[in-house]
Amino acid sequence: MLILLYQEELCVCQLSGILGVSQPRISQNLSKFRDLNLVEDERKEKYVFYALKQNNKILLNLLKDTMHDIEAYPKLVADRDGLKDKIQYLNQCGCACK
């Protein structure tokens, strides 16, 4: 999730669709990330989007380095490639982010 949020802000249903993980589980993890002050949320129309907070330079550098070597992590490559379907997942959204 953090690698995806490093690339762009996403809604719970988009993260769920891309990762193939249930929306409640995604929400639980986002709640923990919010408690750790790693992510922030913003309502846009009927959706709530999550983004990484930009003040944690250590995390951002770690994610930047990971993205630089992403080809070494096939699962992360697949997740990144799933971003192309993000609008489809948003359009199918039936979660509480509406």
KEGUBA-224213 format. One record per residue: residue number from 1; x, y, z of N, C-alpha, C, O, CB in turn; chain; residue in three letters. Coordinates in Angstrom, 3 decimals, padded with zeros to 6 digits, always signed. Glycine has a CB too. Example, Ala and Ser with C-alpha at 12.3 -4.5 7.8 and 13.67 -1.06 7.14 Angstrom:
(1; (+013.190; -005.690; +007.800); (+012.300; -004.500; +007.800); (+013.200; -003.300; +007.800); (+014.236; -003.319; +008.465); (+011.308; -004.473; +009.046); A; Ala) (2; (+012.850; -002.250; +007.080); (+013.670; -001.060; +007.140); (+012.900; +000.030; +007.870); (+013.409; +001.138; +008.039); (+014.084; -000.598; +005.725); A; Ser) 
//
This chain:
(1; (+000.816; -001.198; +000.000); (+000.000; +000.000; +000.000); (+000.854; +001.255; +000.000); (+000.547; +002.225; -000.693); (-000.925; +000.002; +001.193); A; Met) (2; (+001.923; +001.235; +000.775); (+002.750; +002.438; +000.856); (+003.414; +002.751; -000.480); (+003.546; +003.919; -000.848); (+003.811; +002.279; +001.938); A; Leu) (3; (+003.829; +001.727; -001.201); (+004.423; +001.955; -002.528); (+003.396; +002.565; -003.462); (+003.720; +003.478; -004.221); (+004.969; +000.637; -003.124); A; Ile) (4; (+002.165; +002.081; -003.422); (+001.117; +002.645; -004.269); (+000.827; +004.086; -003.881); (+000.694; +004.948; -004.749); (-000.160; +001.808; -004.175); A; Leu) (5; (+000.728; +004.353; -002.578); (+000.453; +005.712; -002.119); (+001.642; +006.634; -002.356); (+001.476; +007.851; -002.433); (+000.088; +005.706; -000.640); A; Leu) (6; (+002.824; +006.075; -002.469); (+003.994; +006.877; -002.827); (+003.836; +007.415; -004.252); (+004.281; +008.518; -004.566); (+005.297; +006.036; -002.699); A; Tyr) (7; (+003.198; +006.617; -005.100); (+003.040; +006.999; -006.500); (+001.891; +007.971; -006.715); (+001.985; +008.869; -007.552); (+002.825; +005.772; -007.345); A; Gln) (8; (+000.795; +007.799; -005.959); (-000.342; +008.715; -006.081); (-001.357; +008.453; -004.987); (-001.318; +007.418; -004.322); (-001.005; +008.580; -007.455); A; Glu) (9; (-002.264; +009.398; -004.806); (-003.319; +009.219; -003.808); (-004.376; +008.284; -004.377); (-004.670; +008.298; -005.572); (-003.948; +010.586; -003.398); A; Glu) (10; (-004.936; +007.475; -003.490); (-005.917; +006.468; -003.904); (-007.010; +006.332; -002.860); (-006.819; +006.653; -001.687); (-005.236; +005.109; -004.141); A; Leu) (11; (-008.159; +005.850; -003.311); (-009.307; +005.558; -002.467); (-009.195; +004.113; -001.961); (-008.467; +003.307; -002.541); (-010.644; +005.778; -003.247); A; Cys) (12; (-009.901; +003.793; -000.902); (-009.899; +002.441; -000.349); (-010.272; +001.408; -001.416); (-009.633; +000.362; -001.523); (-010.871; +002.350; +000.837); A; Val) (13; (-011.306; +001.708; -002.201); (-011.748; +000.729; -003.197); (-010.699; +000.532; -004.288); (-010.575; -000.567; -004.830); (-013.075; +001.170; -003.821); A; Cys) (14; (-009.954; +001.565; -004.615); (-008.883; +001.416; -005.595); (-007.764; +000.546; -005.031); (-007.269; -000.351; -005.713); (-008.334; +002.792; -006.011); A; Gln) (15; (-007.371; +000.805; -003.807); (-006.346; -000.024; -003.175); (-006.804; -001.475; -003.079); (-006.028; -002.396; -003.335); (-006.004; +000.516; -001.780); A; Leu) (16; (-008.051; -001.672; -002.714); (-008.603; -003.015; -002.604); (-008.556; -003.748; -003.943); (-008.144; -004.906; -004.009); (-010.039; -002.955; -002.090); A; Ser) (17; (-008.975; -003.073; -004.999); (-008.977; -003.693; -006.316); (-007.578; -003.997; -006.822); (-007.327; -005.078; -007.356); (-009.683; -002.807; -007.297); A; Gly) (18; (-006.680; -003.063; -006.658); (-005.310; -003.242; -007.145); (-004.613; -004.364; -006.384); (-003.939; -005.201; -006.985); (-004.510; -001.931; -007.010); A; Ile) (19; (-004.775; -004.382; -005.073); (-004.060; -005.355; -004.239); (-004.784; -006.688; -004.095); (-004.186; -007.680; -003.677); (-003.830; -004.775; -002.878); A; Leu) (20; (-006.070; -006.713; -004.441); (-006.833; -007.950; -004.274); (-007.055; -008.294; -002.814); (-007.057; -009.464; -002.431); (-006.128; -009.095; -004.961); A; Gly) (21; (-007.241; -007.268; -002.007); (-007.436; -007.418; -000.558); (-008.774; -006.783; -000.212); (-009.172; -005.801; -000.838); (-006.257; -006.757; +000.268); A; Val) (22; (-009.472; -007.331; +000.778); (-010.787; -006.815; +001.144); (-010.719; -005.359; +001.594); (-009.716; -004.905; +002.144); (-011.394; -007.668; +002.245); A; Ser) (23; (-011.812; -004.642; +001.346); (-011.868; -003.233; +001.744); (-011.739; -003.043; +003.252); (-011.060; -002.112; +003.685); (-013.163; -002.615; +001.267); A; Gln) (24; (-012.373; -003.903; +004.076); (-012.173; -003.720; +005.526); (-010.712; -003.855; +005.945); (-010.240; -003.117; +006.810); (-013.007; -004.729; +006.294); A; Pro) (25; (-010.004; -004.788; +005.338); (-008.589; -004.960; +005.689); (-007.768; -003.745; +005.254); (-006.889; -003.288; +005.984); (-008.024; -006.242; +005.039); A; Arg) (26; (-008.062; -003.228; +004.061); (-007.381; -002.014; +003.593); (-007.659; -000.868; +004.569); (-006.742; -000.146; +004.961); (-007.846; -001.633; +002.148); A; Ile) (27; (-008.917; -000.705; +004.956); (-009.298; +000.365; +005.888); (-008.591; +000.222; +007.223); (-008.152; +001.215; +007.802); (-010.806; +000.371; +006.105); A; Ser) (28; (-008.476; -001.003; +007.719); (-007.776; -001.232; +008.995); (-006.318; -000.800; +008.890); (-005.789; -000.139; +009.784); (-007.859; -002.722; +009.406); A; Gln) (29; (-005.675; -001.182; +007.787); (-004.273; -000.809; +007.606); (-004.115; +000.696; +007.449); (-003.184; +001.280; +008.003); (-003.686; -001.524; +006.393); A; Asn) (30; (-005.004; +001.324; +006.707); (-004.930; +002.776; +006.551); (-005.134; +003.478; +007.888); (-004.506; +004.502; +008.158); (-005.973; +003.261; +005.536); A; Leu) (31; (-006.004; +002.935; +008.716); (-006.223; +003.501; +010.044); (-004.938; +003.430; +010.879); (-004.595; +004.378; +011.585); (-007.372; +002.759; +010.762); A; Ser) (32; (-004.242; +002.307; +010.790); (-002.972; +002.175; +011.511); (-001.932; +003.149; +010.953); (-001.195; +003.781; +011.709); (-002.446; +000.723; +011.422); A; Lys) (33; (-001.881; +003.262; +009.629); (-000.944; +004.216; +009.015); (-001.265; +005.647; +009.444); (-000.360; +006.450; +009.672); (-000.989; +004.104; +007.474); A; Phe) (34; (-002.555; +005.960; +009.552); (-002.965; +007.300; +009.986); (-002.545; +007.517; +011.437); (-002.059; +008.592; +011.789); (-004.502; +007.491; +009.827); A; Arg) (35; (-002.733; +006.496; +012.284); (-002.316; +006.592; +013.691); (-000.808; +006.820; +013.818); (-000.343; +007.488; +014.742); (-002.715; +005.317; +014.451); A; Asp) (36; (-000.055; +006.253; +012.876); (+001.402; +006.413; +012.880); (+001.844; +007.704; +012.181); (+003.036; +007.978; +012.046); (+002.059; +005.210; +012.206); A; Leu) (37; (+000.851; +008.488; +011.739); (+001.108; +009.760; +011.072); (+001.848; +009.584; +009.731); (+002.663; +010.422; +009.342); (+001.918; +010.665; +011.993); A; Asn) (38; (+001.543; +008.475; +009.037); (+002.174; +008.196; +007.751); (+001.310; +008.606; +006.571); (+001.829; +008.916; +005.499); (+002.500; +006.734; +007.649); A; Leu) (39; (-000.016; +008.609; +006.763); (-000.924; +008.965; +005.671); (-001.903; +010.031; +006.145); (-002.118; +010.237; +007.339); (-001.688; +007.716; +005.157); A; Val) (40; (-002.482; +010.696; +005.157); (-003.543; +011.661; +005.431); (-004.670; +011.379; +004.453); (-004.458; +010.796; +003.390); (-003.031; +013.147; +005.307); A; Glu) (41; (-005.858; +011.796; +004.823); (-006.997; +011.572; +003.936); (-007.637; +012.902; +003.577); (-007.538; +013.889; +004.305); (-008.033; +010.633; +004.593); A; Asp) (42; (-008.300; +012.888; +002.417); (-008.967; +014.088; +001.932); (-010.217; +013.673; +001.169); (-010.174; +012.809; +000.293); (-008.020; +014.936; +001.033); A; Glu) (43; (-011.325; +014.305; +001.519); (-012.582; +014.039; +000.819); (-012.604; +014.848; -000.466); (-012.356; +016.053; -000.473); (-013.814; +014.382; +001.712); A; Arg) (44; (-012.909; +014.149; -001.557); (-013.075; +014.776; -002.869); (-014.386; +014.263; -003.434); (-014.517; +013.094; -003.799); (-011.861; +014.463; -003.838); A; Lys) (45; (-015.342; +015.161; -003.496); (-016.700; +014.805; -003.907); (-017.212; +013.703; -002.982); (-017.320; +013.918; -001.775); (-016.739; +014.344; -005.406); A; Glu) (46; (-017.528; +012.531; -003.527); (-018.096; +011.471; -002.689); (-017.070; +010.445; -002.235); (-017.443; +009.418; -001.668); (-019.194; +010.772; -003.432); A; Lys) (47; (-015.794; +010.695; -002.468); (-014.744; +009.741; -002.135); (-013.767; +010.319; -001.121); (-013.605; +011.534; -001.013); (-014.000; +009.318; -003.392); A; Tyr) (48; (-013.119; +009.425; -000.383); (-012.032; +009.809; +000.511); (-010.757; +009.207; -000.066); (-010.644; +007.992; -000.231); (-012.289; +009.322; +001.997); A; Val) (49; (-009.806; +010.076; -000.369); (-008.538; +009.639; -000.929); (-007.449; +009.713; +000.132); (-007.447; +010.596; +000.989); (-008.161; +010.490; -002.152); A; Phe) (50; (-006.527; +008.765; +000.051); (-005.412; +008.688; +000.988); (-004.120; +008.986; +000.248); (-003.938; +008.601; -000.907); (-005.347; +007.296; +001.668); A; Tyr) (51; (-003.232; +009.679; +000.939); (-001.920; +010.016; +000.387); (-000.894; +009.925; +001.501); (-001.225; +010.041; +002.681); (-001.919; +011.439; -000.258); A; Ala) (52; (+000.346; +009.716; +001.114); (+001.421; +009.729; +002.097); (+001.648; +011.141; +002.599); (+001.585; +012.100; +001.830); (+002.715; +009.157; +001.501); A; Leu) (53; (+001.906; +011.264; +003.868); (+002.329; +012.554; +004.400); (+003.748; +012.795; +003.923); (+004.570; +011.880; +003.889); (+002.235; +012.598; +005.967); A; Lys) (54; (+004.018; +014.010; +003.562); (+005.312; +014.342; +002.965); (+006.372; +014.744; +003.990); (+007.488; +015.100; +003.610); (+005.136; +015.455; +001.974); A; Gln) (55; (+006.044; +014.693; +005.275); (+006.987; +015.139; +006.297); (+007.903; +014.036; +006.817); (+008.842; +014.318; +007.561); (+006.234; +015.730; +007.441); A; Asn) (56; (+007.646; +012.777; +006.435); (+008.469; +011.671; +006.911); (+009.534; +011.366; +005.855); (+009.352; +010.491; +005.009); (+007.596; +010.406; +007.212); A; Asn) (57; (+010.623; +012.086; +005.916); (+011.670; +011.977; +004.894); (+012.326; +010.600; +004.876); (+012.718; +010.126; +003.810); (+012.730; +013.039; +005.120); A; Lys) (58; (+012.454; +009.954; +006.019); (+013.056; +008.620; +006.057); (+012.192; +007.638; +005.271); (+012.709; +006.878; +004.452); (+013.231; +008.136; +007.520); A; Ile) (59; (+010.870; +007.648; +005.514); (+009.972; +006.761; +004.777); (+009.996; +007.095; +003.292); (+010.078; +006.191; +002.461); (+008.537; +006.863; +005.324); A; Leu) (60; (+009.926; +008.359; +002.947); (+009.922; +008.761; +001.539); (+011.201; +008.331; +000.831); (+011.152; +007.888; -000.317); (+009.746; +010.272; +001.420); A; Leu) (61; (+012.333; +008.456; +001.493); (+013.598; +008.012; +000.891); (+013.635; +006.500; +000.720); (+014.130; +006.001; -000.291); (+014.782; +008.464; +001.745); A; Asn) (62; (+013.120; +005.774; +001.694); (+013.046; +004.311; +001.600); (+012.172; +003.900; +000.415); (+012.544; +003.018; -000.358); (+012.488; +003.705; +002.914); A; Leu) (63; (+011.021; +004.536; +000.278); (+010.115; +004.210; -000.825); (+010.717; +004.624; -002.170); (+010.548; +003.930; -003.172); (+008.754; +004.897; -000.620); A; Leu) (64; (+011.410; +005.743; -002.183); (+012.081; +006.190; -003.412); (+013.131; +005.169; -003.841); (+013.216; +004.816; -005.018); (+012.738; +007.580; -003.204); A; Lys) (65; (+013.926; +004.700; -002.889); (+014.950; +003.694; -003.200); (+014.313; +002.388; -003.667); (+014.820; +001.735; -004.580); (+015.838; +003.435; -001.972); A; Asp) (66; (+013.215; +002.017; -003.045); (+012.507; +000.802; -003.455); (+011.984; +000.949; -004.880); (+012.104; +000.026; -005.685); (+011.345; +000.495; -002.486); A; Thr) (67; (+011.405; +002.107; -005.192); (+010.903; +002.342; -006.546); (+012.038; +002.311; -007.566); (+011.849; +001.870; -008.699); (+010.168; +003.686; -006.617); A; Met) (68; (+013.204; +002.776; -007.163); (+014.354; +002.771; -008.070); (+014.732; +001.337; -008.457); (+015.166; +001.087; -009.582); (+015.560; +003.485; -007.416); A; His) (69; (+014.566; +000.409; -007.528); (+014.906; -001.002; -007.759); (+013.664; -001.882; -007.836); (+013.733; -003.070; -007.522); (+015.826; -001.510; -006.654); A; Asp) (70; (+012.537; -001.323; -008.245); (+011.263; -002.047; -008.190); (+011.262; -003.332; -009.017); (+010.544; -004.275; -008.682); (+010.149; -001.149; -008.665); A; Ile) (71; (+012.040; -003.386; -010.075); (+012.076; -004.587; -010.921); (+012.560; -005.811; -010.148); (+012.319; -006.941; -010.572); (+012.981; -004.351; -012.133); A; Glu) (72; (+013.227; -005.605; -009.039); (+013.686; -006.717; -008.198); (+012.557; -007.300; -007.348); (+012.739; -008.322; -006.685); (+014.822; -006.252; -007.293); A; Ala) (73; (+011.381; -006.644; -007.369); (+010.249; -007.061; -006.548); (+009.026; -007.285; -007.445); (+008.228; -006.369; -007.646); (+009.941; -005.999; -005.447); A; Tyr) (74; (+008.879; -008.503; -007.984); (+007.786; -008.769; -008.942); (+006.394; -008.416; -008.422); (+005.562; -007.941; -009.195); (+007.801; -010.220; -009.327); A; Pro) (75; (+006.123; -008.629; -007.165); (+004.804; -008.297; -006.609); (+004.577; -006.784; -006.643); (+003.478; -006.329; -006.959); (+004.675; -008.826; -005.156); A; Lys) (76; (+005.595; -006.020; -006.325); (+005.466; -004.563; -006.372); (+005.286; -004.069; -007.804); (+004.566; -003.101; -008.044); (+006.694; -003.900; -005.740); A; Leu) (77; (+005.939; -004.733; -008.752); (+005.759; -004.379; -010.163); (+004.312; -004.632; -010.563); (+003.693; -003.800; -011.226); (+006.730; -005.189; -011.073); A; Val) (78; (+003.771; -005.787; -010.159); (+002.372; -006.116; -010.478); (+001.424; -005.106; -009.839); (+000.458; -004.676; -010.469); (+002.024; -007.546; -009.999); A; Ala) (79; (+001.694; -004.728; -008.601); (+000.855; -003.723; -007.936); (+000.931; -002.392; -008.665); (-000.091; -001.746; -008.897); (+001.280; -003.545; -006.469); A; Asp) (80; (+002.132; -001.983; -009.025); (+002.306; -000.726; -009.764); (+001.544; -000.774; -011.083); (+000.888; +000.196; -011.462); (+003.804; -000.449; -010.024); A; Arg) (81; (+001.633; -001.896; -011.773); (+000.937; -002.037; -013.046); (-000.580; -002.005; -012.862); (-001.311; -001.624; -013.777); (+001.353; -003.335; -013.729); A; Asp) (82; (-001.049; -002.404; -011.681); (-002.482; -002.358; -011.382); (-003.038; -000.949; -011.303); (-004.253; -000.756; -011.350); (-002.751; -003.063; -010.093); A; Gly) (83; (-002.169; +000.026; -011.185); (-002.630; +001.423; -011.139); (-003.365; +001.825; -012.414); (-004.185; +002.743; -012.394); (-001.446; +002.361; -010.913); A; Leu) (84; (-003.080; +001.150; -013.509); (-003.750; +001.494; -014.767); (-005.250; +001.235; -014.697); (-006.009; +001.809; -015.477); (-003.143; +000.704; -015.921); A; Lys) (85; (-005.687; +000.383; -013.780); (-007.110; +000.051; -013.630); (-007.785; +000.832; -012.508); (-008.916; +000.519; -012.136); (-007.268; -001.429; -013.373); A; Asp) (86; (-007.113; +001.840; -011.966); (-007.634; +002.524; -010.789); (-008.988; +003.175; -011.011); (-009.806; +003.192; -010.091); (-006.663; +003.558; -010.342); A; Lys) (87; (-009.256; +003.706; -012.184); (-010.560; +004.331; -012.458); (-011.658; +003.277; -012.458); (-012.759; +003.514; -011.960); (-010.539; +005.081; -013.813); A; Ile) (88; (-011.355; +002.123; -013.015); (-012.324; +001.020; -013.022); (-012.737; +000.660; -011.598); (-013.923; +000.467; -011.329); (-011.733; -000.219; -013.733); A; Gln) (89; (-011.779; +000.571; -010.693); (-012.086; +000.219; -009.308); (-012.880; +001.324; -008.625); (-013.772; +001.041; -007.825); (-010.799; -000.061; -008.530); A; Tyr) (90; (-012.573; +002.555; -008.925); (-013.308; +003.668; -008.344); (-014.753; +003.656; -008.821); (-015.670; +003.908; -008.039); (-012.640; +005.002; -008.698); A; Leu) (91; (-014.958; +003.365; -010.098); (-016.309; +003.317; -010.653); (-017.137; +002.168; -010.090); (-018.367; +002.231; -010.104); (-016.240; +003.200; -012.153); A; Asn) (92; (-016.486; +001.123; -009.597); (-017.177; -000.025; -009.023); (-017.314; +000.095; -007.512); (-017.799; -000.822; -006.850); (-016.444; -001.305; -009.373); A; Gln) (93; (-016.895; +001.202; -006.985); (-016.809; +001.361; -005.534); (-018.168; +001.242; -004.860); (-019.144; +001.883; -005.249); (-016.187; +002.698; -005.194); A; Cys) (94; (-018.192; +000.413; -003.856); (-019.375; +000.285; -003.021); (-019.000; +000.426; -001.555); (-019.746; +000.015; -000.666); (-020.071; -001.056; -003.272); A; Gly) (95; (-017.841; +001.010; -001.318); (-017.322; +001.069; +000.051); (-017.747; +002.352; +000.760); (-018.457; +003.193; +000.208); (-015.798; +000.962; +000.043); A; Cys) (96; (-017.305; +002.462; +001.951); (-017.644; +003.611; +002.786); (-016.923; +004.880; +002.373); (-017.125; +005.931; +002.982); (-017.332; +003.308; +004.217); A; Ala) (97; (-016.088; +004.801; +001.349); (-015.362; +006.012; +000.953); (-016.236; +006.907; +000.094); (-015.817; +008.006; -000.270); (-014.077; +005.651; +000.196); A; Cys) (98; (-017.432; +006.467; -000.236); (-018.348; +007.312; -001.010); (-019.018; +008.303; -000.102); (-019.829; +009.109; -000.560); (-019.399; +006.468; -001.741); A; Lys) 
//
